[in-house]
Every structure is written in C-alpha cells, then in structure tokens.
C-alpha cells in the first residue's frame, strides 16, 4: 500500500479545475521556466556553433559554452524551475502535475519555429494536438 500524506497543509486535488491559484501558478511557472531554459540553451549553442568534443578541444569549447550568457541564463532557469516545481509538487498530486510538463513541448515547438526558424511540419502539428488532448484528458480526470 502506498504511503499516505495526511498532512493538514496538503489538500488533494482530483483535477486541475479544483487547484487553488497558487498551486496552478507553481505548476505552470515550472513548465514555463523549463521551456525557457531549453530555448536559452539552444540560443547559446547556436552562438557557439557546431562542435565536437575531443581531448584537444574540451577546455576551449567547454569555456565557450560556459561563458555564453544564454547558457548561463538557461541553467539559472532550470534551477529556478526545480524550486518552483518542488513547491508545486508539495501542493498537487504528481499524477496531475507531471503531465503538465508536456505543455513545454508545445510552447517550445512554436517558440523554436518563431525564434529559430525550425520547421513545424504537419506531423509535428498533429503530435502537438495529441499532446494537448492528452494533457486535457489527464487534467480533467
């Protein structure tokens, strides 16, 4: 039998519509920060360009990567997203919260199309639709 969490501070939420605004904010902020981190990391690697790690270039390439402001910002977003996510998980069932991370795929697909000129093929758009339907079903369960 799974352990029970009968803490008076934790109120179980059967679906997303019954979440209080702070809980919903924490979950969505965690998703947004995670998505932003990915976009910043991509911008940073675009600035560095294509590279191969070899023994002879690991220090110079590592330094170029480590000193890119978008990469530093992306890592900071990841750290902040973990903190916000932990707060959200303390308030929301993981079976509701975790599927919400899939929204990051949707956000990043459109952001990458807009910011980086990445292709949004029909197959990708159908996949995005499936993700949105899945998140909706889980959120309403």
C-alpha positions in Angstrom: 0.0 0.0 0.0 1.4 3.4 -0.9 2.3 5.8 1.9 -0.4 8.3 2.8 0.2 12.0 3.1 -2.4 13.2 5.6 -0.7 16.5 6.3 -3.2 19.2 7.1 -1.4 21.6 4.7 -1.8 19.3 1.7 -5.3 19.1 0.2 -5.6 16.5 -2.6 -6.8 17.9 -5.9 -8.8 15.5 -8.0 -8.3 17.6 -11.1 -6.8 20.8 -12.3 -10.1 22.8 -12.1 -10.1 22.4 -8.3 -6.5 23.6 -7.8 -6.0 26.8 -6.0 -4.4 29.7 -8.0 -1.1 29.4 -6.2 -0.8 25.7 -6.9 -1.7 26.2 -10.6 0.7 29.1 -10.8 3.6 27.0 -9.4 3.0 24.2 -11.9 2.6 26.5 -14.9 5.6 28.6 -13.8 7.7 25.4 -13.5 6.7 24.4 -17.1 7.4 27.9 -18.4 10.8 28.2 -16.7 11.7 24.7 -18.0 10.7 25.7 -21.6 12.6 29.0 -21.3 15.7 27.1 -20.2 15.6 24.9 -23.3 15.2 28.0 -25.6 18.1 29.8 -23.9 20.3 26.7 -24.1 19.5 26.4 -27.8 20.3 30.1 -28.3 23.6 29.6 -26.5 24.6 26.6 -28.6 23.6 28.5 -31.8 26.1 31.2 -30.7 28.8 28.7 -30.2 28.1 26.8 -33.4 28.5 23.1 -34.2 31.3 21.5 -32.3 32.8 18.1 -31.5 34.3 17.3 -28.1 37.7 15.9 -28.4 40.5 15.7 -25.9 42.3 18.6 -27.5 39.3 21.0 -27.6 37.4 20.1 -24.5 38.8 23.0 -22.5 38.3 25.8 -25.1 34.9 24.5 -26.2 33.8 24.0 -22.6 34.9 27.5 -21.8 33.0 29.0 -24.8 29.9 27.1 -23.7 30.2 28.0 -20.0 30.6 31.7 -20.8 27.6 32.1 -23.1 25.1 34.3 -21.4 22.1 32.4 -22.8 23.5 29.1 -21.5 24.1 30.7 -18.1 20.5 32.0 -18.2 19.2 28.6 -19.2 20.9 26.9 -16.4 19.5 29.5 -14.0 16.0 28.9 -15.3 16.5 25.2 -14.7 17.5 25.8 -11.1 14.5 28.2 -10.5 12.2 25.8 -12.3 13.2 23.0 -9.9 12.5 25.2 -6.9 9.1 26.3 -8.2 8.3 22.7 -9.3 9.0 21.3 -5.8 6.7 23.9 -4.3 4.0 22.9 -6.8 4.5 19.2 -6.1 4.0 19.8 -2.4 0.5 21.1 -3.3 -0.6 19.0 -6.3 -0.7 15.2 -7.0 2.2 14.2 -9.2 -0.2 12.3 -11.4 -1.8 15.7 -12.3 1.3 17.9 -12.2 3.8 15.8 -14.2 1.7 15.5 -17.4 1.6 19.3 -17.4 5.3 19.3 -18.3 4.2 18.2 -21.8 2.9 21.7 -22.4 6.6 22.7 -22.6 6.9 20.6 -25.8 4.0 22.6 -27.3 5.4 26.0 -26.2 8.9 25.1 -27.4 7.8 23.9 -30.8 6.1 27.2 -31.6 8.8 29.3 -29.9 11.6 27.4 -31.9 9.6 28.0 -35.1 9.3 31.7 -34.4 12.8 32.3 -32.9 15.0 29.8 -34.7 13.1 29.1 -37.9 12.6 25.5 -37.1 10.1 23.6 -39.2 6.6 22.8 -37.9 5.6 20.0 -40.2 2.1 18.6 -40.4 3.3 15.5 -38.5 4.7 17.7 -35.7 1.5 19.7 -35.5 -0.5 16.5 -35.2 1.8 15.4 -32.4 1.2 18.7 -30.7 -2.5 18.2 -31.0 -2.2 14.8 -29.4 -0.2 16.2 -26.6 -2.8 18.9 -25.9 -5.6 16.4 -25.9 -3.7 14.1 -23.6 -2.9 16.9 -21.1 -6.6 18.0 -21.2 -7.8 14.4 -20.5 -5.3 14.0 -17.6 -6.1 17.4 -16.2 -9.8 16.7 -16.2 -9.5 13.1 -14.7 
